[in-house]
Amino acid sequence: MSDANLNQQPDQRVPLSVPVRISTIDPETDPSTGKPYFRTSEETSANVSRGGTFVLTREPIAPGRRLLIEIDIPDGPRIQTIGRVAWTRTVIEPAEESPTSGFGIEFTGGSPEHLSRLREFLDRNLGPEEASHEGGWRPPPALRDDGG
């Protein structure tokens, strides 16, 4: 394991089950027609952190896909961010159960106003130690106050 990995601390996650609207930024190609299309779906988050979110779905999106993410944060307007699918988890399950399949999204950008509202929500819902940017952990560039 590299020194960089040893010094990184995982983001503190806030359990959050709210609607999340996912839209692909780059078009996909329909295998039957060969025509491009954009995918949009309404899913549910399982948790959120400064670095990203885990989204529950029955149809995970492939890693690497760029997305527009709209999260309905409690007690506030919808937050929009840009991200990419970092990983997927597929679980085969009976149709009547809640999905446990999903994908992890890494936030990569967004408007300063929306990212500030997300930081404020997380700070309110994490303890003081977890909300601190000290101890070697820094949020990804998209969520830093200093922009880098």
C-alpha positions as CSV (number, residue, x, y, z in Angstrom):
1,M,0.0,0.0,0.0
2,S,1.4,3.4,-0.9
3,D,2.0,6.2,1.5
4,A,-0.8,8.2,-0.1
5,N,-3.2,5.4,0.7
6,L,-2.0,5.1,4.2
7,N,-2.6,8.8,4.9
8,Q,-6.1,8.8,3.4
9,Q,-8.9,8.4,5.8
10,P,-12.3,7.3,4.5
11,D,-15.1,9.9,4.3
12,Q,-17.6,9.8,7.1
13,R,-20.9,8.7,5.7
14,V,-24.3,10.0,6.8
15,P,-27.1,7.4,6.4
16,L,-29.6,9.1,4.1
17,S,-32.5,7.5,2.3
18,V,-33.8,10.2,-0.1
19,P,-34.7,10.5,-3.8
20,V,-31.8,10.9,-6.1
21,R,-32.2,11.7,-9.8
22,I,-29.4,10.3,-11.9
23,S,-28.8,11.5,-15.5
24,T,-26.0,10.3,-17.8
25,I,-23.9,13.1,-19.2
26,D,-22.5,11.1,-22.2
27,P,-24.9,9.3,-24.4
28,E,-25.2,5.5,-24.3
29,T,-25.9,3.4,-27.5
30,D,-29.0,1.3,-27.8
31,P,-27.8,-2.2,-28.7
32,S,-30.8,-3.0,-30.8
33,T,-31.0,0.3,-32.8
34,G,-27.5,1.7,-32.6
35,K,-29.0,5.1,-31.7
36,P,-27.7,7.2,-28.9
37,Y,-29.8,8.0,-25.8
38,F,-29.4,9.5,-22.4
39,R,-30.4,7.6,-19.3
40,T,-32.4,9.3,-16.5
41,S,-33.8,7.5,-13.5
42,E,-35.1,8.3,-10.0
43,E,-33.4,6.2,-7.4
44,T,-32.8,6.2,-3.6
45,S,-29.6,7.0,-1.8
46,A,-28.3,4.8,1.1
47,N,-25.8,7.3,2.4
48,V,-23.9,10.4,1.5
49,S,-20.4,11.8,2.3
50,R,-18.2,14.7,1.2
51,G,-16.7,12.4,-1.4
52,G,-19.9,10.8,-2.9
53,T,-23.0,8.8,-2.4
54,F,-24.2,5.2,-2.6
55,V,-27.3,4.8,-4.8
56,L,-29.6,1.8,-4.5
57,T,-31.0,0.5,-7.8
58,R,-31.9,-2.6,-9.7
59,E,-30.0,-1.4,-12.8
60,P,-26.5,-0.2,-11.8
61,I,-24.6,2.0,-14.2
62,A,-21.1,0.9,-15.4
63,P,-18.1,2.3,-13.6
64,G,-16.5,5.4,-15.2
65,R,-19.8,6.9,-16.4
66,R,-20.2,10.6,-15.8
67,L,-23.4,11.7,-14.2
68,L,-25.5,14.7,-13.1
69,I,-26.8,13.9,-9.6
70,E,-29.7,15.6,-8.0
71,I,-30.1,14.9,-4.3
72,D,-33.2,15.8,-2.3
73,I,-31.5,16.9,1.0
74,P,-33.9,17.1,3.9
75,D,-34.9,20.6,5.0
76,G,-33.6,22.3,1.8
77,P,-33.8,22.5,-1.9
78,R,-32.4,19.8,-4.3
79,I,-28.6,19.8,-4.6
80,Q,-27.0,19.2,-8.0
81,T,-23.5,17.8,-8.4
82,I,-21.4,16.2,-11.1
83,G,-19.9,12.8,-10.5
84,R,-18.7,9.6,-11.9
85,V,-19.6,6.0,-11.1
86,A,-16.7,4.6,-9.1
87,W,-18.0,1.1,-8.5
88,T,-21.0,-1.1,-8.7
89,R,-22.5,-3.9,-6.6
90,T,-25.0,-6.4,-8.1
91,V,-27.0,-8.7,-5.9
92,I,-29.5,-11.1,-7.3
93,E,-32.7,-11.0,-5.3
94,P,-36.4,-11.7,-5.5
95,A,-38.3,-8.9,-7.2
96,E,-40.5,-8.0,-4.2
97,E,-37.6,-7.1,-1.9
98,S,-35.9,-3.8,-1.7
99,P,-32.9,-3.4,-4.0
100,T,-29.4,-3.9,-2.4
101,S,-27.7,-3.6,-5.8
102,G,-26.4,-0.2,-6.5
103,F,-23.4,2.0,-7.4
104,G,-21.0,4.3,-5.6
105,I,-20.7,7.8,-7.1
106,E,-17.6,10.0,-6.6
107,F,-18.5,13.7,-6.6
108,T,-16.3,15.6,-9.1
109,G,-17.8,19.0,-9.3
110,G,-20.8,21.3,-9.1
111,S,-21.8,24.9,-8.4
112,P,-20.2,26.4,-5.3
113,E,-23.7,27.2,-3.9
114,H,-24.9,23.6,-4.2
115,L,-21.6,22.1,-2.8
116,S,-21.7,24.5,0.1
117,R,-25.3,23.4,1.0
118,L,-24.1,19.8,0.9
119,R,-21.1,20.6,3.2
120,E,-23.5,22.3,5.6
121,F,-25.9,19.4,5.6
122,L,-23.0,17.0,6.4
123,D,-21.5,19.2,9.0
124,R,-25.0,19.3,10.8
125,N,-25.3,15.6,10.6
126,L,-21.8,14.5,11.5
127,G,-20.2,14.9,14.9
128,P,-17.6,17.7,15.4
129,E,-14.6,15.3,15.0
130,E,-16.0,13.8,11.8
131,A,-16.9,17.1,10.3
132,S,-13.3,18.5,10.8
133,H,-11.0,18.6,7.9
134,E,-8.0,18.0,10.2
135,G,-6.0,14.8,10.8
136,G,-4.8,14.4,7.2
137,W,-8.2,14.1,5.6
138,R,-9.3,16.6,3.0
139,P,-12.5,16.5,1.0
140,P,-12.2,16.0,-2.7
141,P,-11.6,19.3,-4.7
142,A,-15.3,19.6,-5.5
143,L,-16.2,20.0,-1.8
144,R,-13.2,22.0,-0.5
145,D,-13.7,25.5,0.6
146,D,-10.3,26.5,-0.9
147,G,-11.1,25.0,-4.3
148,G,-8.1,22.7,-4.3
